[in-house]
Amino acid sequence: MKLSFGLLRGTGSLIALVLIVIVFSVTSPVFLELNNLMNIIVQVAVISVIAAGAMFIILTGGIDLSVGGMVALAGVVSASVVRSSGSPALAIVVCLGVALMFGILAGALITYGKIPPFVCTLGIMSVARGLAFVYSGGIPISNFPAAFRFAGAGSIAGVPMMVIIPIVVYAALWVVLNRTPFGKIVYAIGSNEEATQLTGINTRKYKIIVYALAGLLTGLGALMYIGRINSGHPNSALGYELDAIAAVVIGGTSLSGGRGSIVGTIIGALIMGVIGNGLNLLNIDPYYQSVVLGTVIVLAVMIDQNSKNQRA
C-alpha cells in the first residue's frame, strides 16, 4: 500500500514537471535545445544525489539540515589531502569518510541521545561549517588533478559524470527501497516506529544506517560539487540542505514519514531545476525566482497535509 501510494504521488509530480516544461517551451524558444536541457540536468545533479539521502531520512520521520556544512567540510578536507598527498584516491576516500562519519554521528545522537533530528542536524551543520573555516583558514583550495575532478568534470563516452552518477544512484536506491527488506523497514519506521519496534526490529540500528547512507551520498555530492567548480571552499553549498528537502517534498514524500518514492525525488529535483532555468531564460529577477520556488514548496506541503487529513 505504501509503495503504490508513493508511486501515485510520483506520477502527480511527473505531470507537474511535464506541464512546467510545456509552459517554458512555449515562452522560451531555446528551452528545448539539447544544450539547455543538458545544462538543467547538470545543474540539479549534486542536489539530486544529496536529496536521495535526505529522502530516506524523511521517510523515517526525520530531517537533515546538515548537508550544506558537510559538503563544505568534506570538500576542503579532501581538497587539502589531494593537494598535499597528490593521491586522488586517498582524497576521495577522505571526502566520503568525513561525510559518512558525520552521518553516523547524527544518527547516533538522534537515536541514542534522544536529540530531535531538527536540532541535532542544525547543530551538526553549524559545527561542520565552522570546522571547514577553521581547517581551511577561510581560504579556498583549488586546482586539482583530473582524476579527483572526474566525478564533477569527467565523462564516459561523451556522457558527463554529472548525468551518469545520479542515474546510477537512483537506480540502485530504487532497488534498495522497493525490492529489499531494508526498504520495507524504512517505510515501516516512518509509518509507525513503535509498532515496528514491537515486531522485534531494532529501529535504532536502521535509523543510524539511514543517516549513514545520507552522509555517504552527501560525500558523493561533495565530490561532484568540488570536481565541477575545481575548488574546495568553506563557504560552499550554502542552502543546499533546504534545496535537498525541497526536492524531496516537491517529489511527494511526506514530511511526517512513511510515504514517498525515490522516483518522485528525482522528479522534484528536476522541477526545481526546470523552474530556475526557465525563469532565467525569461530574465526574471532572481528575487522573484525565490518567491516562485518557495510558493511551489508551500503548495507541495499543503497537498501533503490535505491528503493526510483525508486519510485520517
N, C-alpha and C positions, 0 to 999 in steps of 0.2 A: 504493500500500500504506500509506504513512504517513497519507494523508488518510482512508482508510477506518478505520484503527485509531483515529485521533483522533476520528472520528465515533462509533465504538463506545464509547470512553471517555466522550464527551459524553452519550451515551444512558444510560450507567450513572449518571452524575451526575444526570441528569434523573429517573431512577427514584428515586434517593435523595431528591431535592427533593420529589417527589410524596408519598413516604412520610412525610417530616417534616411536610409540610403537613397530611396526614391526621391525624397524631398530635396536632398543635396544634389542629386543627379540632375534634377530639373533646374535648380537655381544656380548651379555652377557647371560650366561646360567641361572643366578639366577634372572634375571629381572622379570620374570613372576611368581616367587614364591609368594605365598599368603602374607607372612610376608613383602616382599618388596613392593608389591602393596598397602598394608595397610599403610606402612610407608610413601609412597608418598601422600596418602590421608590425613594422619595426618599432614604431613609437610606443605601442602598447605591450611589446614583448616582455620587458622587465616586470611591469606591473602585473601582467597576466600570470607570470610564474610565481611571483610573491603572493598574488591573490589566491592561487591554488592552495597554498598552505594556510592562508587565512580562512579559506572556506572550510577546511577540515576543523579548524578551531571553532568557528562559528557553529558548525554542525553539532558540536558537543555542548553548545550553550555558552562558549567562552568568547573572548575578544582579544585581539592583539594590536596594541598601539606602539610596539617597539621596533617595527621593521625599518623605519627610516634611520634610526640611530644605529641599528645593527648593520645596515648596508654601509653606513659611513665608517663604522669601526672596522668591520671586516675588510672594507676596501683599503683603508690607509695602512692597516697592519700587513695585509698581503702585498700591497704595493711596496712597502718598505722591505719586506722579505725578498721580493723578486729583484729589487734594486741592489740589495746588499749581498745576496747569495748568488744571483744570476741563475737561479733554478726556478723556472715557471711551474714545474710540477710541485715543488715544495710550497710555493706561494699559493697555488690552487688548493692544496690540502689545508693550508693555514686558513684561507678565506672560508672554506666550507666548515672547518673545525671551529673557528671562532663563533660563527653564526649558530652552529649546532649546539655548542656549549651553552650559549645564552638561551636557546630554545629549551634545552633540558632544564636549565636553571629556572626559567619561567614556569615550566610545568610542575617542577618540584615545589616551588614556593606556593603555587596556586592549590595544588592537591594536598600537600602535607603541611604547608604553612597556613592554609586556610585564608590566604590573601585573595580578595576579589580580583578576577582577571583584569578588569579595567585599571585598578590601582596598581597592581603588580607590573603589568606591561608598560603602563605610563612611566613608572619609576625606572624600569629597565631601559626604556627609550632615553630618558634623561641621563642615566649612568653611561650607556653606550656612547651617546653623542659627546658627553663630557670627556670620556676616555679617548675618543677619537681626536679631540682637540689637544688633550694632554700628550698623547702619543706622538702626534704629528707636529705639535707646536703651532697648530693653526696654518701650516704651510702645505699646499698641495704637492703630491708626489706624482711625477709624470714620466712619459717616455718609456714604455715597457717593451719587452721583446714580443715579437709577433705571436709566439706560442701562448703567451699569457693573455694576449688580447683576442685570442681565437674565438672565445665564446661570444664576444660582442662585436668583433670586426671581421671574423673569418667567414668562410663559405665552403660548401661542398657541392661540387658540380654546378656552381653558379648560384646556388640557393643559400642565402645568408643564414648563418647560425642563429640569428635573432628570429628567424622563422622556424628553423628546424627544432630548436630546443623546446619552445612552447608546445609544438605538436607532439614531440616525444613525451614530454612531461604529462600532458593532458591525457594522452592515450594510456600511459602507464597508470595514472591515478584513476582513470575511469574503470580500469580493470580492478584495481585495488578496492575501490568504493562499491562496485556493483557485482563483483564476482568472487569476493573473498570474505571469510568470517570477520576479518578486521573491519571491513566496510560496514557490515551489518551491526557490529558492536558500536561503531562511531555513531550511526543513526540512532541506535538504542539509547546510548548515553544522553544524547541531546533530547530525545523524546521523554525519557523518564529515568534519570540516573539512579534513583533509589530502587526502583523496580529492577533495573539491570543488575545492581549490586546483589539483590536478593536471589538472583539466579546463580550466584557464585562467581560472577565475573569481577575481576579486580579492576574496577573502573579507574582507580588512581593510576595504575600502570599504563592503561590505554590512553589516558589523557596526557600523560607525560610523553608517550610515543607520538601523539598528535602534535604537541608543541615542539618536539624534537624534529619531526618531519617538516613543520612550518619553518623552523630555524634553518634546516638544511636547504630548503627551497629559497629562503631569503639569501643564504650564502651564494647559491647559484645565481640568483638575481643580481647580487653584488658583483660577481664575476662578469656577467653580461654588461652591467652598467659601467664599470670601470674600463672594461675592454672596449666599449663603444666610444667613450669620451677620452680614453687614453690618459686617465688621471684619477688618482685617489684623493678625495678632498673631505675633510671632516664636516663640511657644511653641505655635503651632497645628500640627495634623496629626501629633501625636506618635503613633508606632507605625503610621503609615499604610503604611510600607514592608513591615512584617510582614503587615498586613491584605491588601495587594495580592498578595504572594507566596502567602498562604494561599488567596486566591480562585483563583489560577491552579492551585495544586496540588490543591485540592479539586475543581476542574473537570476534573482528569485529565491536565494537562500534566506530562510527565516532567521532573524536575529535572536529568536528565542530557542533556536536549535532544533535538530531532528528532521528538518525538511530542506531540501535543496539538491542541486545536481552540479557535477563538475562541468557539464556542457553549458549550463546556464552561466557559470562563472566566466568562461572564455567569451561567451556572448556579451556579458556585462562589460568586460574589458573592452571589447570591440565597440560597443555602443559609446563608451566614453571617448575612445579614440576617434570614432567617426564624427561625433558631435564637435569635438575640439578641432579636428581637421576641417570639417565643413564650415564652421564659423570663421576659422582663419581664412579660408578661401573667399568668404563673403566679406572679409575685412571688418568683422565685428570686433568691437573693443574687447580686450581680454577681461576687463571687469564684468562686462555683460556675459561673457562666456562662463565665468564662475557662477553667476546668477542662474544661468540656464542649467548647468550641471547640478547645482545644488537643488534646483527645483525638481529635476529628474530623480535625484536621490530621495527627496522627501516623498514624492509620489510613489516610489517603489516601496518605501516603508509603510505608507498609508495602505497600499494594496495588500501588503503582507498582513497588517493588523486587521484589516477588514475581513480577509479570508480566514484568519484565525478566529475572529469573533463569530463568523458564520458557522464554523465547525464546532464551536463551544456549546 
